[in-house]
């Protein structure tokens, strides 16, 4: 995934959410209200609510690259 840490999430877009620096999840952003973060599961549509105090990062995803578009840069050394 490609993320943009310089923007704020907007309702309906996918976000990368890191929880207590232990794990990160990809969810659909709904809103933040009353100290809670409201999200939707990407694949099942189930709602998830997290305490904002447990969240260390909420970063909007701007692109998801399939494996066929990934470019692995290999350094070329002159011999």
Secondary structure, DSSP 8 states (H G I E B T S, - for coil): -EEETTS---TTSEEEEEETTTEEEEEEEEEEETTEEEEEETTT--EEEEEGGGEEEEEEEEE---GGG----------
